Every structure is written in C-alpha cells, then in structure tokens.
Amino acid sequence: MNTTTFAIDIAKSVFQLHWVEPQSGQICRRQLTRAKVLNFFAQRQPARVAMEACGSANHWGRQLTALGHQVLLIPPQKVRAFVTGNKDDASDARGIWLASTHGDIRCVSVKSVEQQAQLSVHRVRAHWVKQRTASVNVLRGLLYEFGVVIPKGRAHLMPWIGEHSAALEQQLPPAMWQLVLMQMQALRVLDQQIEAAQLQLEQAMKASDAAIRLLKMPGIGPLGATALAATLGDGSAWKGAREFACSLGLTPSHTGTGGKIRMGGISKRGDAYLRTLLVNGARNLARVPNPRPWIAQMLERRPFNVVVVAVAHKLARMAWAMIAHQSHYEERWRSVDDTSTSEAAAVGAAAV
C-alpha cells in the first residue's frame, strides 16, 4: 500500500485535501468539488485516507474502501486539539492529517449500509418518541392554564380526554377545543409511526443471528439487541470488551495532577442512545424483587445508581464478547483455567 496519508475535510459541495508527499516531503493542499472526489482517489494507489467521523463520513468511507484505500474515521473531538490558527477548511484538513499520525487515537469503524439503515430506524424512532413526549407535555400544560388537570402518565392522557370530552368541550373556548383535537390527532399519528418503526426493528431482529443471540441476555430487549448488533458489526473495531464499554461512556472519568488522581462520574462519551438502552436494561435487572446474587451483593454496599451503571458496563462487555467470538449467552458460565487454546480463550472472553 502507498505510504501517503490523505486527510479530507468533507462538506456538502467543496472538499479540502491535505497530504505530504513521502518522497519529497512537500506539503500539498487541494480543493475538490463533490463530483471529483472519487475520480481523484481512483487515480491514486491505495493509501490511507483520514477524515472526521461526522455527517456522510460512513458513506465516503464505504466508497473509498471500495477503491482499495484504508479509511480512518477520527472522532471530531480528537481532531480539535490539532487545529491551530484561523478556523478554515485548510486548517481543519491539516488538523485531521496531524491527528491521523498519532497511533493512540482510536478510530471509528466504517459502518455498512445495513448497519447504518438499522441505526437510522433507531434514531428516527427515538426522535418520534421525544416529539410525542413534548406534544403530551405541551397539551398538558395548555389545559392546566384552563384549570384542567390530567392524571400523570402519558398512557392516561388520551383515554382521559376521550372520557371527559363532553365536559371539556363545554369548559374550554372553541379555539382551544379545536387545538386539543388537532393535538390528539397528531399524537395518534406519532403512535402509529412509532409502532411501525418498532415492527420494522422486530423484523430486522428476526433476520439477524447476532440480534437473536443478544436478545437472550438478561436486560436486553429487542431495541437493545438490534442497536447493539448494528453498532458492533463483527466487533473487530474494538480491541476488547473493556474498550467497547469505555467507548460508550460507561467508565469513570478522572482528573489528576501532582500524582493524585480523583475519580468522578461516568464519562458519558460515545453513543448516548445505546448507553441509555443499556442503563435502562440494567435498571430493570437491579430493581426486581430478587436480583441475581452478584447484583444483590453490590446493592448491599453501593448506591443503586452506581450498581445500575456497573451492570450496564458488564452488559456492554458481554455483548462485545458474544459478537466478537460468535458465542451464545450461558447463564451458569464459569471461567476456565486452561486458556492455551484459541477455543478456550474464546469461551473465556464470551462471558466477561
């Protein structure tokens, strides 16, 4: 492979390139329109191509990988430290190139079309859920201004309004009553859209062997199984289970100076949506009347929320191990001493 590293600052129309010729050491910069990017790299020998892991990065990563190039998707927060001087496309491309030369920066894996499609369904469903919650809160607040107090809980709103519709029509001004009807219709549409997205995810889960295996884990439902399967892929983007859990922000942050390190709360880095699914699943495991023995032991000595995050961390590590080693969940799994063979090593990693 060519030793040249190309850095691209991707955009909607104009792309900025930065690279250094290995033979002469000449620093090269070039602007390309969107239509000329693939033609430029098609005429080059396979090389390393670095870009920020931002909008459309996975698309360009797939296109450049098909041309034989090695694509590096660098987290934007890692690139920011290398951007100096005035903020422009040339400085951004130079910062991407400098960041790509540091081997201690973990790059983001390029997602396949199928992975991105599944994650898009999750994102759209989450957007509709937030929109539905906001619409319910708006309607509840507006009715409260007219002395109408609706029982707590989203599930109670529409049945309660339907049951008291005659009294509300008499109590509210005509304009406000029409607004309530419009908001109710919007909520019905959102419910239908959320159910359609849920059905689509359930169908995708049935077609994914990885999602079916992940569904057997405690605390993992259809949403978590499909999201984990789509995010992990084959698991090769992470060196191990702990690195995957760290990338989701489920490990403590810390500050230190003068040799003293103080541990803080979880870092909350990475995918907040996936972290939320794992934490919610872990909370369900921790609040059942008779939790698993190891969870019950932690609850005796640690606060509830700390235990929940610890369980979510373990779920993330178990999910990576099951995907990376193509193993199944075993409730009564116990570690083995002999890890000399690859089979034993795979079994040991599958139940981290």
Disulfide bonds with the S-S distance in Angstrom:
none
